[in-house]
Amino acid sequence: METESSWHQWKHTLGRAVNLGKAVGLSDDTINNAAYRFGEFFANHFDPGNREQRLLKELWEQGDDHEKRTLAGMLSRMVDSGETR
């Protein structure tokens, strides 16, 4: 149960960051570019904390630049939509 909670907490935190970016007037492109840069940073510097984050890291590692940007954009949309489960 704790892993599931931390996954939902991670998505909630990411969603708050996306919503804050929109609230200060950042465009979707700017938010997606930031998500891509954060994805690169986290993939290179942190060990995933749960199985969902492990999957994201493995997908990230297999993707080329275009695929990574697509994944970052999809994650931004997922958390912006309020999806929690």
C-alpha positions, 0 to 999 in steps of 0.5 A: 500500500505504501508504494501505491500511496507514494506513486499517487503522491508523486503524481499529485506533486507533479500535477501541482507543479504543472498547475503552478506553471500554468497559473504563472502563464507558462505555455504548454511547450514551456511546461513540456520542455521543463518536464523533459529536462526534469526527466533527464535529471531524475533519470540520471541522478535518482533511483526510482522509489517504486515500480511505477517510477522504475517503469518510467525510468526504463522507458526513458532509457530506451527512448530517443530524444523525440520519444522522451519528449513525448513521454514528458508531454504525456506525463504533464497532460496526465497530471494536469488532467487531475488523473489520480488513479 
